[in-house]
Amino acid sequence: MAGLVKIIPELIAVIAGYGTFAISSEAPAITFVPPGTIAQELCGRPCPAFAMFDPKRGVLLDDRLNPLNDLNARSILLHELVHFAQWKSSGRMPNGCSEWLQREKGAYEIQFAWLARQPKEKRRFPVRRPVLSPVFCKDGS
């Protein structure tokens, strides 16, 4: 999706506006993958996962998402870019469930604050954060 080069700097500027991360204009690779790929990798079974960040591969997005024309999809991309910023700032991926939950909460905070500022008629899902639980952690802690 060639048009992503236009929106990535805008989303990085949103993240930089929070002043939480040491962020530059650098962006990760963005790769669209077939439906179910991310759910299989993250959950090992069908689950509502449509995107993920991996330091080696960048951001993976379900190819049904269209961040150029859909604000909800763009907010999902923003969420993953927050994870990229978290990784760049800390130099590592989360260590254990507690840190993973903290990073998820931070990413959702920015995602839904941004989404709340978008025109209501252009949003398809409500502006409310999901309930996160250690049940989602791979290490079971």
C-alpha positions in Angstrom: 0.0 0.0 0.0 2.1 2.9 -1.4 0.0 5.5 0.4 1.2 4.4 3.8 4.3 6.6 3.4 1.9 9.6 3.8 0.2 8.5 7.0 3.2 6.8 8.8 4.8 10.2 9.6 1.5 11.5 10.9 1.1 8.5 13.2 4.7 8.8 14.4 4.0 12.5 15.2 1.0 11.4 17.3 3.2 9.1 19.3 5.9 11.7 19.7 3.3 14.1 21.0 3.0 12.0 24.1 6.7 12.6 25.0 6.9 9.1 26.4 9.3 7.6 23.9 12.6 8.5 22.3 11.2 8.5 18.8 12.6 9.5 15.4 11.1 9.6 12.0 12.3 6.0 11.5 9.5 3.6 10.8 9.4 -0.2 10.8 8.6 -2.2 7.7 4.8 -2.7 7.2 3.8 -6.0 5.7 0.2 -7.2 4.9 -0.4 -10.8 5.6 -3.3 -13.2 4.8 -6.2 -13.4 7.3 -5.5 -15.8 10.2 -1.7 -15.5 10.0 -1.4 -13.2 13.0 -4.0 -15.0 15.1 -2.2 -18.3 14.4 1.2 -16.8 15.4 0.0 -15.0 18.5 -2.8 -17.3 19.8 -2.1 -20.7 18.0 -5.8 -20.7 17.1 -8.4 -18.3 15.8 -8.6 -15.1 17.9 -9.3 -11.4 17.3 -5.8 -10.4 16.4 -5.3 -8.3 13.3 -1.9 -6.9 13.7 1.4 -7.4 15.6 4.9 -5.9 15.9 8.0 -8.0 15.6 11.4 -6.4 15.8 12.7 -8.6 12.9 9.7 -8.3 10.6 8.2 -4.9 11.6 4.5 -4.4 11.7 2.3 -7.2 10.3 -1.2 -6.2 9.3 -4.1 -8.5 8.3 -4.5 -7.7 4.6 -8.2 -7.0 5.1 -7.2 -3.8 6.9 -7.0 -0.6 5.0 -5.4 2.1 7.1 -5.5 4.6 4.3 -9.3 4.7 4.1 -10.5 3.2 7.4 -9.8 5.1 10.7 -10.3 2.0 12.8 -7.6 0.2 10.7 -5.4 3.2 11.0 -5.8 3.2 14.8 -4.7 -0.5 14.8 -1.6 0.5 12.8 -1.0 3.4 15.3 -1.2 0.8 18.1 1.5 -1.3 16.5 3.7 1.7 15.9 3.4 2.5 19.6 4.8 -1.0 20.2 7.6 -0.2 17.8 8.3 3.0 19.8 8.3 1.1 23.0 10.8 -1.4 21.6 13.1 1.4 20.2 13.0 3.2 23.5 13.7 0.2 25.7 15.9 -1.7 23.3 13.9 -4.9 24.0 10.6 -6.7 23.8 8.6 -7.0 27.0 9.9 -9.3 29.7 7.0 -11.3 31.2 3.3 -10.8 31.4 3.3 -7.8 33.7 5.5 -5.8 31.3 3.5 -7.0 28.3 0.2 -5.8 29.9 1.8 -2.4 30.7 2.9 -2.0 27.1 -0.5 -3.1 25.8 -2.2 -0.6 28.1 0.1 2.2 26.9 -0.6 1.3 23.2 -4.3 1.2 23.7 -4.2 4.5 25.6 -2.7 6.3 22.6 -4.7 4.4 20.1 -8.1 5.2 21.6 -7.2 8.8 22.5 -6.4 9.4 18.9 -9.5 7.5 17.7 -11.7 9.6 20.1 -10.4 12.8 18.3 -11.6 11.5 14.9 -15.0 12.2 13.5 -17.6 9.9 15.1 -19.3 9.1 11.9 -16.1 7.8 10.4 -15.4 5.3 13.3 -16.9 1.8 13.1 -16.1 0.7 16.7 -16.6 2.4 20.0 -13.8 4.3 21.7 -13.3 2.0 24.7 -10.3 0.1 25.8 -10.4 -3.7 25.9 -10.0 -5.4 29.3 -6.6 -7.0 29.4 -5.8 -10.0 31.5 -2.8 -12.2 32.3 -4.9 -14.9 30.6 -3.6 -13.4 27.3 0.1 -14.0 28.3 2.0 -16.8 26.8 4.1 -17.3 29.9 1.0 -17.8 32.1 2.1 -15.3 34.7 
